[in-house]
């Protein structure tokens, strides 16, 4: 069984999933591997890196938070404190499920390896 990569974004300021947030996945070399939007549950409709393309390596998820915050009326003054949120992480086990969630507010975020 091959592994796969998923993500989930929660808007902690509003206490709800962050729907309509654009996410870009890049290789460590900067090649765009995927671009998706979160659905009503704050998740992508499928794995952001599916089993057939999953491989150990270094990746970067960019969460386009500024677009989301502007659209939800939370942006505040320009320039935004948070605009793009890059998370660089490593995948060492090609058979595992990697889940990289983002907890987002206009002035802070956190992430972790979820399940």
C-alpha distances in whole Angstrom, upper triangle without the diagonal:
4,7,10,13,16,20,23,26,29,33,34,38,38,35,33,30,30,30,31,30,29,26,25,22,23,22,24,27,27,26,25,21,22,24,24,26,26,27,29,27,26,23,21,21,17,15,17,14,12,8,10,13,11,12,14,18,21,21,23,24,27,28,31,33,37,36,35,38,40,39,39,43,42,42,45,47,46,45,42,41,37,37,33,31,29,26,25,22,19,16,15,12,9,6,9,10,14,16,20,23,26,29,32,36,39,39,36,32,30,26,24,20,19,17
4,7,11,14,17,20,24,27,31,32,36,36,34,31,28,28,28,28,27,26,23,22,19,20,18,21,23,23,22,21,18,18,21,21,24,23,25,27,25,24,21,19,19,15,12,14,11,9,5,7,9,7,9,11,14,17,17,20,20,24,25,28,30,34,33,32,35,38,36,37,40,39,39,43,44,43,42,39,38,34,33,30,28,25,23,21,18,16,12,13,9,6,5,7,8,11,14,17,20,24,27,30,33,36,37,34,30,27,24,21,18,18,16
4,7,10,14,17,21,24,27,29,32,32,30,28,25,25,25,26,24,23,20,19,16,17,16,19,21,22,20,19,16,16,19,19,21,21,22,25,22,21,18,17,17,13,10,12,9,8,5,9,9,6,8,9,13,15,14,17,17,21,22,25,27,30,30,29,32,34,34,34,37,36,36,39,41,40,38,36,35,31,30,27,24,22,19,18,15,13,10,11,8,5,4,4,5,7,11,14,17,20,23,26,30,32,33,30,26,24,20,18,14,14,12
4,7,10,14,17,21,24,26,29,29,27,25,22,22,22,22,20,19,16,16,13,15,15,17,20,20,18,17,13,13,15,15,17,17,19,21,19,18,14,13,13,10,7,8,6,5,5,8,8,6,9,10,13,14,13,15,14,17,18,22,23,27,27,25,28,31,30,30,33,32,32,36,38,37,35,32,32,28,27,24,21,19,17,16,14,13,10,12,10,8,8,7,5,6,8,11,14,17,21,23,27,29,30,27,24,21,18,16,13,13,11
4,7,11,14,17,21,22,26,26,24,22,19,18,19,19,17,16,13,13,10,13,13,15,18,18,17,15,12,11,13,13,15,14,16,19,17,15,12,11,12,9,6,6,5,7,8,11,10,8,10,11,12,12,11,12,11,14,15,18,20,23,23,22,25,27,26,27,30,29,29,32,34,33,31,29,28,24,23,20,18,16,13,13,11,11,9,12,11,10,11,9,6,5,6,8,11,14,17,19,23,25,26,23,20,18,14,13,11,11,10
4,7,11,14,17,19,22,22,21,18,15,15,15,16,14,14,11,12,11,14,15,18,20,19,18,16,14,12,12,11,12,11,13,15,13,11,8,8,10,8,5,6,7,9,11,14,13,11,14,15,15,15,13,13,11,13,13,16,17,21,21,19,22,25,24,23,27,26,26,30,32,31,30,27,26,22,21,19,16,15,13,14,13,14,12,15,15,14,14,11,8,6,5,6,8,11,14,17,20,23,24,21,18,16,13,12,10,9,9
4,7,10,14,16,19,19,17,15,12,12,12,13,11,12,9,11,11,14,16,18,21,19,19,16,15,13,12,11,11,9,11,13,11,9,6,7,10,10,8,7,10,12,15,17,16,14,17,17,17,16,13,12,9,11,10,14,14,18,18,16,18,21,20,20,23,22,23,26,28,28,26,23,22,19,18,16,14,13,11,13,13,14,14,17,17,17,17,14,11,8,5,5,5,8,11,13,17,19,20,18,14,13,10,10,10,9,10
4,7,10,12,16,15,14,11,8,8,10,12,10,11,10,13,14,17,19,21,24,22,22,19,18,15,14,12,11,8,9,11,8,5,5,7,10,11,10,10,13,15,18,21,20,18,20,21,21,19,16,15,12,13,11,13,13,17,17,14,16,19,18,17,21,19,20,24,26,26,25,22,21,18,18,16,14,14,13,16,15,18,17,21,20,21,20,17,14,12,8,7,5,6,8,11,14,17,19,16,13,12,10,11,11,9,11
4,7,9,12,12,11,9,6,5,8,10,8,10,10,13,14,18,21,22,25,22,23,20,19,16,15,12,10,8,10,10,8,5,7,9,13,14,14,13,16,18,21,24,22,21,23,23,23,21,18,15,12,12,9,11,10,14,14,11,13,16,15,14,17,16,17,20,23,23,22,19,18,15,15,14,12,13,13,16,17,19,20,23,23,24,24,21,17,15,11,9,6,5,6,7,10,13,15,13,10,10,10,12,13,12,14
4,6,9,9,7,6,4,5,9,11,10,13,13,17,18,21,24,25,28,26,26,24,23,20,18,16,13,10,11,11,9,6,9,12,15,17,17,17,20,22,25,27,26,25,27,26,26,24,21,19,15,15,12,13,11,14,15,12,12,16,15,13,16,14,16,19,22,23,22,19,18,15,16,15,14,16,15,19,19,22,23,26,26,27,27,23,20,17,14,12,8,6,5,6,9,12,14,12,10,10,11,13,15,13,15
4,6,6,6,5,6,5,9,11,10,14,15,18,20,23,26,27,30,27,28,25,25,22,20,17,15,12,13,12,11,9,12,15,18,20,20,19,23,25,28,31,29,28,30,29,29,26,23,20,17,16,12,13,10,13,13,10,9,13,13,10,12,10,13,15,19,20,20,16,15,13,14,15,14,17,17,21,22,25,26,29,29,30,30,27,23,21,17,15,11,9,6,5,6,9,11,11,9,11,12,15,18,17,19
4,5,5,7,8,9,13,15,14,17,18,21,23,25,28,29,32,29,30,28,28,25,23,21,18,15,16,15,14,12,15,18,21,23,23,22,25,27,30,33,31,30,31,31,30,27,25,22,19,18,15,16,13,15,16,13,12,15,16,13,14,12,14,16,19,21,21,17,16,14,16,17,15,18,18,22,22,26,27,30,30,31,31,28,24,22,18,16,12,10,6,6,6,9,11,9,9,10,12,15,18,17,19
4,6,8,10,10,14,16,15,18,19,23,25,27,30,31,33,31,32,30,30,27,25,23,20,17,18,16,16,14,17,20,23,26,26,25,28,30,33,36,34,33,34,34,33,30,27,24,21,20,16,16,13,14,16,13,10,14,14,11,12,9,12,13,17,19,19,15,14,14,16,17,16,20,20,24,25,28,30,33,34,35,35,31,28,25,22,19,16,13,9,7,5,7,9,10,10,13,15,18,21,20,23
4,6,9,9,12,14,14,18,20,23,25,29,32,33,35,32,33,30,30,27,25,22,19,16,16,14,14,13,16,20,22,25,25,25,28,30,33,36,34,33,35,35,34,32,29,26,23,21,17,17,14,15,16,12,11,14,13,10,11,9,13,15,18,20,21,18,17,16,18,19,18,22,22,26,27,30,31,34,35,35,35,32,28,26,22,20,17,14,11,10,8,10,13,13,13,15,17,20,23,21,23
4,7,9,12,15,15,19,20,24,25,29,31,32,35,33,33,31,30,27,25,22,19,16,16,13,12,12,15,18,21,23,24,24,27,29,31,34,33,32,34,34,33,31,28,26,22,22,18,19,16,18,18,15,14,17,16,13,14,13,16,18,22,24,24,20,20,18,20,20,19,22,22,25,26,29,30,33,33,34,33,30,26,24,20,19,15,13,10,10,10,13,15,14,13,15,16,18,21,19,21
4,6,9,12,13,16,18,21,23,27,30,31,34,31,31,28,28,25,22,19,16,13,12,9,8,8,12,15,17,20,21,21,24,26,29,31,31,29,32,32,32,30,27,24,21,20,17,17,15,17,17,13,13,16,15,12,14,13,17,19,23,24,24,21,21,18,19,20,19,21,21,25,25,28,28,31,31,32,31,28,24,22,19,17,14,12,10,10,11,14,16,16,14,15,16,18,20,18,19
4,6,9,10,13,14,18,20,23,26,28,30,28,28,25,24,21,19,15,12,9,9,7,5,4,8,11,14,16,17,17,21,22,25,28,27,26,28,29,29,27,24,21,18,17,14,15,13,16,15,12,13,16,14,12,15,14,17,20,23,24,24,21,20,18,18,18,17,19,19,22,23,25,25,29,29,29,28,25,21,20,16,15,11,10,9,10,11,14,17,16,14,15,15,17,18,16,17
4,7,6,10,11,15,18,21,24,26,28,25,25,22,22,19,16,13,10,7,8,7,7,5,8,11,14,16,17,16,20,22,25,27,26,25,28,28,27,25,22,19,16,15,11,11,9,12,11,8,9,12,11,9,13,12,14,17,20,21,21,17,18,15,15,15,14,16,17,20,21,24,25,28,29,29,29,26,22,20,16,14,11,10,9,8,10,12,15,14,13,14,14,17,18,17,19
4,6,9,11,15,18,21,25,27,29,26,25,22,21,18,15,11,8,5,5,5,6,5,8,9,11,15,16,16,19,21,24,26,25,25,28,29,28,26,23,20,17,16,12,12,11,13,12,8,11,13,10,10,13,14,15,19,22,22,22,19,20,17,16,16,16,18,19,22,23,26,26,30,30,29,29,26,23,21,18,16,14,12,13,12,13,15,18,18,16,17,17,20,21,19,20
4,6,9,13,16,19,23,25,27,23,23,19,19,16,12,9,6,5,6,7,10,8,9,10,12,15,16,15,19,20,24,26,24,24,27,28,28,26,22,19,16,14,11,10,10,12,9,7,10,12,9,10,13,14,15,19,21,21,21,18,20,17,15,15,15,17,19,22,23,26,26,30,30,29,29,27,24,22,19,17,15,14,15,13,15,16,19,19,17,19,19,21,22,21,22
4,7,10,13,16,20,22,24,20,20,17,17,14,11,8,5,5,8,10,11,8,9,9,12,15,15,13,17,19,23,25,23,23,25,26,25,23,19,16,12,10,7,7,7,9,7,5,9,11,9,10,13,13,14,17,20,19,19,16,17,14,12,11,12,14,15,18,20,23,23,27,28,27,28,25,22,20,17,15,13,11,12,11,13,13,16,16,14,16,16,18,20,19,21
4,7,10,13,17,19,20,17,17,13,14,11,7,6,4,7,10,13,14,10,11,10,12,14,14,12,15,18,21,22,20,21,23,24,23,20,17,14,10,8,6,5,8,10,8,8,11,13,12,13,16,16,16,19,21,20,19,17,18,14,12,10,11,12,14,17,18,21,22,26,26,26,27,25,21,19,17,15,14,12,15,13,15,16,18,18,16,17,17,19,20,20,21
4,7,10,14,16,17,14,14,11,11,8,6,5,6,8,11,14,14,11,10,9,12,13,12,9,12,15,19,20,17,17,19,20,19,17,13,10,7,6,5,6,9,12,11,11,14,15,15,16,19,18,18,21,23,21,20,18,18,14,12,10,10,10,11,13,15,17,18,22,23,22,23,21,18,16,14,12,12,11,14,13,16,17,19,17,15,16,14,17,17,17,19
4,7,10,13,14,11,10,7,8,6,4,7,9,11,15,18,18,15,13,11,14,14,13,9,11,14,18,18,15,16,17,18,16,14,10,8,6,5,7,8,11,14,13,14,17,18,18,20,22,21,20,24,25,23,21,19,20,16,14,10,10,9,11,12,14,16,17,20,22,21,22,21,19,16,15,13,14,13,17,16,19,19,21,19,17,18,16,18,18,19,20
4,7,10,11,9,8,6,5,5,6,9,11,13,17,20,19,16,14,12,15,13,11,8,8,12,15,16,12,12,13,14,13,11,7,6,5,6,9,11,14,17,17,17,20,22,22,23,26,25,23,27,28,26,24,22,22,18,16,13,12,10,10,10,11,13,13,17,18,17,19,18,16,13,13,12,13,14,18,18,21,22,23,21,18,18,16,17,16,17,19
4,6,8,5,5,4,5,7,9,12,15,17,20,24,23,20,18,16,18,17,14,11,10,14,16,16,13,13,13,13,11,9,6,5,6,8,11,13,17,19,19,20,22,24,24,26,28,27,26,28,29,27,25,23,23,20,17,14,13,10,10,9,11,12,13,16,18,17,20,19,18,15,16,14,16,17,20,20,23,24,24,23,20,20,17,18,18,20,21
4,5,5,5,7,7,10,12,15,18,20,23,27,26,23,21,19,21,19,16,13,11,14,16,16,12,11,11,11,8,6,5,6,9,11,15,17,20,22,22,23,26,27,28,29,32,30,29,32,32,30,28,26,26,22,20,17,16,12,12,9,10,10,11,14,16,15,18,18,18,15,16,15,18,19,23,23,26,27,27,25,22,21,19,19,18,20,22
4,5,8,10,11,13,15,18,21,23,26,29,28,25,23,21,24,22,19,16,14,17,19,19,15,14,12,11,8,5,5,7,10,12,16,18,21,23,24,25,27,29,29,31,33,31,29,32,32,30,27,26,25,22,21,17,16,12,11,8,9,9,11,14,17,16,20,19,19,17,18,16,19,20,23,24,26,27,27,24,22,21,19,19,18,21,23
4,6,9,11,14,16,19,22,25,28,31,31,27,25,23,26,24,21,18,16,19,21,20,16,16,14,14,11,9,9,10,13,14,18,19,22,24,25,26,28,30,31,32,34,33,31,33,33,30,28,27,27,24,22,18,18,14,14,12,13,13,15,17,20,19,22,22,22,20,21,20,22,23,26,26,29,29,29,27,25,24,22,23,22,25,26
4,6,9,12,13,17,19,22,25,29,28,25,23,21,24,22,20,16,15,19,21,20,16,16,16,16,13,10,9,8,11,11,15,16,19,21,21,23,25,26,27,29,31,30,27,30,30,27,25,24,24,21,19,15,15,12,13,11,13,14,16,19,21,20,24,23,22,20,20,19,21,21,24,24,26,26,26,25,23,23,21,22,22,24,26
4,6,9,11,15,18,21,24,28,27,24,22,20,22,20,18,14,13,16,18,17,14,15,14,15,13,12,10,10,12,12,16,17,20,22,22,23,26,27,27,29,32,31,29,32,32,29,27,26,26,23,21,17,17,14,15,14,15,16,16,19,21,20,23,23,22,20,20,19,21,22,25,25,28,28,29,27,25,25,23,23,23,25,26
4,6,8,11,15,17,21,24,24,21,19,17,18,17,15,12,11,14,17,16,13,14,15,16,14,13,10,10,10,10,13,14,18,19,19,20,23,24,24,26,29,28,26,30,30,27,26,24,25,22,19,15,16,13,14,14,15,16,17,20,21,20,22,22,21,19,19,17,19,20,23,23,26,26,27,25,23,23,21,22,22,23,24
4,7,10,14,16,19,23,23,20,17,15,16,14,12,9,8,11,13,13,9,11,12,14,13,12,9,10,10,12,14,16,19,21,20,21,24,26,25,27,30,29,28,31,32,30,28,27,27,23,21,17,17,15,15,14,15,15,15,18,19,17,19,19,18,16,17,16,18,19,23,23,26,27,28,26,24,23,21,21,20,21,22
4,7,10,13,16,19,19,17,14,11,13,11,10,7,7,10,13,13,11,12,14,16,15,15,11,11,9,11,12,14,17,19,18,18,22,23,22,24,27,26,26,29,30,28,27,25,26,22,19,16,16,14,15,15,16,17,16,20,20,18,20,19,17,16,15,15,16,17,21,21,24,25,26,25,22,22,20,20,20,20,21
4,7,10,13,17,17,15,13,10,12,12,11,8,10,13,16,17,14,15,18,19,18,17,13,12,10,9,10,11,14,16,14,15,18,19,19,20,23,23,22,26,27,25,24,22,23,19,17,14,14,14,15,16,17,19,19,22,23,21,23,22,19,17,16,15,16,16,19,19,22,22,24,23,21,21,19,21,20,20,21
4,7,9,13,14,11,10,7,8,9,10,7,11,13,16,17,15,16,19,21,20,19,15,14,11,11,10,11,13,16,14,13,17,18,17,18,22,22,21,25,27,25,25,22,23,19,17,15,15,15,16,17,18,20,20,23,24,22,23,21,18,17,15,14,14,15,17,17,20,21,23,22,20,20,18,20,20,19,20
4,6,10,11,9,8,6,8,10,12,10,14,15,19,20,19,19,22,24,23,22,18,16,12,12,10,10,12,14,12,10,14,15,14,15,18,19,19,23,25,24,23,21,22,18,16,14,15,16,16,19,20,22,22,26,26,25,25,23,20,18,16,15,14,14,16,15,18,19,21,21,18,19,18,20,20,19,20
4,7,7,5,5,5,7,10,11,10,14,16,19,21,20,20,23,24,24,22,19,17,13,13,10,11,12,14,13,10,14,16,14,14,18,18,18,22,25,24,24,21,22,18,17,15,15,16,16,19,20,22,22,26,25,25,25,22,19,17,14,13,12,12,13,13,16,18,20,19,17,17,16,18,18,17,18
4,5,5,5,6,7,10,13,13,16,17,21,23,22,22,25,27,27,26,22,20,17,17,14,14,15,17,15,12,16,17,15,14,18,19,20,24,27,27,27,24,24,21,20,19,18,20,20,23,23,25,25,28,28,26,26,24,20,19,16,16,14,14,15,16,18,20,23,22,19,20,19,20,20,19,19
4,6,7,9,10,13,16,16,20,21,24,26,25,25,28,30,30,29,25,23,20,19,16,16,16,18,16,13,15,17,14,13,17,18,20,23,27,27,27,24,25,22,21,21,20,22,22,25,26,28,27,31,30,29,29,26,22,21,18,18,15,15,15,15,17,19,22,22,20,20,20,21,22,20,20
4,5,8,9,12,14,15,18,19,22,25,24,24,27,28,28,27,24,22,18,19,16,17,16,19,18,14,17,19,17,15,19,19,21,24,28,28,28,25,25,22,21,21,20,21,21,23,23,26,25,28,27,27,26,23,19,18,15,15,12,13,13,14,16,19,22,20,18,18,17,18,19,16,16
4,7,9,12,13,13,17,18,21,24,23,22,25,25,25,24,21,19,15,15,12,13,13,16,15,12,14,17,15,14,17,17,18,22,25,25,25,22,22,18,18,17,16,17,17,20,20,23,23,26,26,25,25,22,18,17,13,12,10,10,10,11,14,16,19,17,15,15,14,16,16,15,15
4,6,8,9,10,13,14,17,20,19,18,21,22,23,22,18,17,14,14,12,14,14,18,17,14,17,19,17,17,21,20,21,25,28,27,27,24,24,20,19,18,16,17,16,19,19,21,20,23,23,22,21,19,15,14,11,11,9,10,12,14,17,19,21,20,17,16,14,15,15,13,13
4,5,7,7,11,12,15,17,16,16,19,21,21,20,17,16,13,14,12,14,15,18,17,15,18,20,18,18,22,22,23,26,29,28,28,25,25,21,20,18,17,17,17,19,19,20,19,23,22,21,21,18,15,14,12,12,11,13,15,16,19,21,23,22,19,18,16,17,17,15,15
4,7,9,12,11,15,16,16,17,20,23,23,23,20,19,16,17,16,17,19,21,19,18,21,23,21,21,25,25,26,30,32,31,31,28,29,25,23,21,21,21,20,22,22,23,21,24,23,22,21,19,16,16,14,15,14,16,18,20,22,25,27,25,22,22,20,20,19,17,17
4,6,8,8,11,13,13,13,17,19,20,21,18,18,15,17,16,18,20,23,22,20,23,25,23,24,27,27,28,32,34,33,32,30,30,26,24,22,21,20,19,20,20,20,19,21,20,18,17,16,13,13,12,14,14,17,19,21,24,26,28,26,23,22,20,20,18,16,15
4,5,5,8,11,10,10,13,16,17,17,14,15,13,15,15,18,20,23,22,21,24,26,25,25,28,28,28,32,34,33,32,29,29,25,24,21,19,18,17,17,16,17,15,18,16,15,14,13,10,10,9,11,13,15,18,20,24,26,28,25,22,21,18,17,15,14,13
4,6,10,11,10,10,13,15,15,15,12,12,10,12,12,15,17,20,19,19,22,24,23,23,27,26,26,30,32,30,29,26,26,22,21,18,16,15,14,15,14,15,14,17,17,15,16,14,11,10,10,10,12,14,17,19,22,24,26,23,20,19,16,16,15,15,15
4,7,8,6,6,9,11,12,13,10,12,11,14,15,18,20,23,23,22,25,27,26,27,30,30,29,33,34,33,31,29,29,25,23,20,18,16,15,15,13,13,11,14,14,12,13,12,10,10,10,12,14,16,20,22,25,27,28,26,22,21,18,17,15,15,15
4,6,6,6,10,13,14,16,14,15,14,17,18,21,23,26,25,25,28,30,29,29,33,32,32,36,38,36,35,32,32,28,27,24,22,20,19,18,17,16,13,16,14,11,12,12,10,11,12,14,16,19,23,24,28,30,31,29,25,24,21,20,17,17,16
4,6,5,8,12,14,16,15,17,17,20,22,24,27,30,29,28,31,34,32,33,36,36,36,39,41,40,38,36,35,31,30,27,25,23,21,20,18,16,13,14,12,9,9,10,9,11,13,16,19,22,25,27,31,33,34,32,28,26,23,21,18,18,16
4,6,9,12,15,17,16,19,19,22,23,26,28,31,30,30,33,35,34,35,38,38,37,41,42,41,39,37,37,33,31,28,27,24,22,21,20,18,15,16,15,11,11,13,13,14,17,19,22,24,28,30,33,35,36,34,30,29,25,24,21,21,20
4,6,10,12,14,13,15,16,19,21,23,26,29,28,28,31,33,32,33,36,35,35,38,40,38,36,34,34,30,28,25,24,21,19,18,17,15,13,14,14,10,12,13,13,13,16,17,20,22,26,28,31,33,34,31,28,27,23,22,20,20,19
4,7,9,11,11,14,14,18,20,23,25,28,28,27,30,33,32,33,36,35,34,38,39,38,36,34,33,29,28,24,22,20,18,16,14,12,9,11,10,7,9,10,10,10,13,14,18,20,24,26,30,32,32,30,26,24,21,19,16,17,17
4,6,9,10,14,15,19,21,24,27,30,30,30,32,34,34,35,38,37,36,39,40,38,37,34,33,30,29,25,23,20,18,15,13,10,7,8,8,5,9,10,11,11,14,16,19,22,26,27,31,33,33,30,27,25,21,20,17,18,18
4,7,9,13,15,19,21,24,27,30,30,30,32,35,35,35,38,36,36,39,40,38,36,34,32,29,28,25,22,19,16,13,11,7,5,5,6,5,9,10,12,11,14,15,19,21,25,27,30,32,32,29,26,23,20,18,15,17,17
4,6,10,13,16,19,23,25,28,28,28,31,33,33,34,37,35,34,37,37,35,33,31,30,27,26,22,20,16,14,11,9,6,5,7,9,9,13,13,14,12,15,15,18,20,24,26,29,30,30,27,24,22,19,18,15,18,19
4,7,10,13,17,20,22,24,25,26,28,30,31,32,34,32,31,33,34,32,30,28,26,23,22,19,16,13,11,7,6,4,6,9,12,12,15,15,15,12,14,13,17,18,21,23,26,27,27,24,21,19,16,16,14,17,19
4,7,10,13,16,18,21,22,22,24,27,27,28,30,29,27,30,31,29,27,25,24,21,19,16,14,10,8,6,6,6,8,11,13,13,16,15,14,12,13,11,14,15,19,20,23,24,24,22,19,17,15,15,14,16,18
4,6,10,13,15,17,18,19,21,23,24,25,27,25,24,27,27,25,23,21,20,17,16,12,10,6,5,4,6,9,11,14,17,17,19,18,16,13,13,10,13,13,17,17,20,21,21,19,16,15,13,14,14,16,18
4,6,10,12,15,15,15,18,20,20,21,24,22,21,24,25,23,22,19,19,15,14,10,8,6,5,7,8,11,13,16,18,18,20,18,16,12,11,9,10,10,14,14,17,18,19,17,14,13,11,13,13,15,17
4,6,9,11,12,13,15,17,17,19,21,19,18,21,22,20,18,16,16,12,10,6,5,4,6,9,11,14,16,20,22,22,23,21,19,16,14,11,12,11,13,13,15,16,17,15,13,13,12,15,16,17,20
4,5,9,9,9,11,14,14,15,17,16,15,18,19,18,17,14,14,10,8,6,5,6,8,11,14,17,18,22,24,24,25,23,20,17,14,11,10,8,11,10,12,13,14,13,11,12,12,14,16,17,19
4,6,6,7,9,11,11,13,15,14,12,16,17,15,14,12,13,9,6,5,6,9,11,14,17,20,22,26,27,27,28,26,23,20,18,15,14,11,13,11,13,12,14,14,13,15,15,18,20,20,23
4,5,5,6,9,10,10,12,10,9,13,14,13,13,10,10,7,5,6,7,10,12,16,18,22,24,27,29,29,30,27,24,21,18,15,13,10,11,8,9,8,11,11,10,13,14,17,19,20,23
4,5,5,6,8,10,10,9,7,10,11,10,10,7,9,6,4,6,9,12,15,18,21,25,27,31,32,32,34,31,28,25,22,19,17,14,14,11,10,8,11,12,13,16,17,21,23,24,26
4,6,5,6,9,10,10,9,12,13,12,12,10,12,10,7,9,11,14,17,20,23,26,28,32,33,32,34,31,28,25,23,20,18,15,16,13,13,11,14,15,15,18,19,22,24,25,27
4,5,5,6,9,8,8,12,14,14,14,12,13,11,9,10,12,15,17,20,23,26,27,31,32,32,32,30,27,24,21,18,16,13,13,10,10,10,13,14,14,16,17,21,23,22,25
4,5,5,6,5,5,9,11,12,12,9,11,9,8,11,12,16,18,22,24,28,29,33,34,34,35,32,29,26,23,20,17,14,13,10,8,7,10,12,13,16,18,21,24,24,26
4,6,5,6,5,8,10,10,11,9,12,11,10,12,15,18,21,24,27,30,32,36,37,37,38,35,32,29,26,23,21,18,17,13,12,10,13,15,16,20,21,25,27,27,30
4,6,8,8,11,14,14,15,13,15,14,12,14,16,20,22,25,28,31,32,36,37,36,37,35,31,29,26,23,20,18,17,14,13,12,16,17,18,21,22,25,27,27,29
4,6,8,11,14,15,16,14,15,14,13,16,17,20,22,26,28,31,32,36,37,37,37,34,31,28,25,23,19,17,15,12,11,11,14,16,16,19,21,24,26,26,28
4,6,8,11,13,15,12,14,14,14,17,18,22,24,28,30,34,35,39,40,40,40,37,34,31,28,25,22,19,17,14,12,10,14,16,18,21,23,26,29,28,31
4,6,10,12,13,10,11,11,12,15,16,20,22,25,28,31,33,37,38,38,39,36,32,30,26,23,20,17,15,11,9,7,10,13,14,18,20,24,27,26,29
4,7,8,9,7,9,9,9,13,14,18,21,24,27,31,33,36,38,38,39,36,33,30,27,24,21,17,16,12,10,7,10,12,14,18,21,24,27,27,30
4,7,9,7,9,10,11,15,17,20,23,27,29,33,35,39,40,41,42,39,36,33,30,27,24,20,18,15,12,8,10,13,16,20,23,27,30,30,33
4,6,6,9,11,12,16,18,21,24,27,30,34,37,40,42,43,44,41,38,35,32,29,26,23,21,17,15,11,12,15,18,22,25,29,32,32,35
3,5,8,10,10,14,16,19,23,26,29,33,35,39,41,41,43,40,37,34,31,28,26,22,22,18,16,12,13,16,18,22,25,28,31,32,35
4,7,9,8,12,14,17,21,23,27,30,33,37,39,39,41,39,36,33,30,27,25,21,21,17,15,12,12,15,17,21,23,27,30,31,34
4,5,6,10,12,15,18,21,24,28,31,34,36,37,38,36,33,30,27,23,21,18,17,14,12,8,9,11,14,17,20,24,26,28,31
4,7,10,11,14,16,19,23,26,29,32,34,35,37,34,32,28,26,22,20,16,15,12,10,7,6,9,11,15,17,21,24,26,29
4,6,7,10,13,16,19,23,26,29,31,32,33,31,28,25,22,18,17,13,13,9,9,6,6,8,9,12,15,18,21,23,26
4,6,10,13,16,19,23,25,29,31,31,33,30,28,24,22,18,17,14,14,11,11,9,10,11,11,14,16,20,22,23,26
4,6,10,13,16,20,22,25,27,28,30,27,25,21,19,16,15,12,14,11,12,11,12,12,11,14,14,18,20,21,24
4,7,10,13,17,19,23,25,25,27,24,22,18,16,13,12,9,11,9,11,11,11,10,9,10,11,14,16,18,21
4,6,10,13,16,19,22,22,24,22,20,17,15,12,12,10,13,12,15,15,15,13,11,11,11,13,15,17,20
4,6,10,13,16,18,19,21,19,17,13,12,9,10,9,12,13,16,17,16,14,11,10,8,10,11,14,17
4,7,10,13,16,17,20,18,17,13,13,10,13,13,16,16,19,20,20,17,14,13,11,12,12,15,18
4,7,10,13,14,16,14,14,10,11,9,12,13,16,18,21,23,22,19,16,14,11,10,10,13,15
4,6,9,11,14,12,13,10,12,11,14,16,19,21,25,26,26,23,19,17,14,12,11,14,15
4,6,7,10,9,10,8,11,11,15,17,21,23,26,28,28,25,21,19,15,13,11,13,14
4,6,9,9,11,10,13,14,18,21,24,26,30,32,31,28,24,22,18,16,13,15,15
4,5,6,9,9,13,15,18,21,24,27,31,33,33,30,26,23,19,17,13,15,14
4,6,9,10,13,15,19,22,26,28,32,34,34,31,27,25,21,19,15,16,15
4,7,9,13,16,19,23,26,29,32,35,35,32,28,25,22,19,15,16,14
4,6,10,13,16,19,22,25,29,32,32,29,25,22,18,15,12,12,10
4,6,10,13,16,19,22,26,29,29,26,22,20,16,13,10,9,7
4,7,10,13,16,19,23,26,26,23,19,16,13,10,7,7,7
4,6,10,13,16,20,22,23,20,16,14,10,8,6,5,6
4,7,10,13,17,19,20,16,13,10,7,6,5,6,9
4,7,10,13,16,17,14,10,8,6,6,7,7,9
4,6,10,13,13,10,7,6,5,8,10,10,13
4,7,11,11,8,5,5,6,9,12,12,15
4,7,8,6,5,7,9,12,15,15,18
4,5,5,6,9,12,16,19,19,22
4,6,8,12,15,19,22,22,25
4,7,11,14,18,21,22,26
4,7,11,14,18,19,22
4,7,11,14,15,19
4,7,11,12,16
4,7,9,12
4,6,10
4,7
4
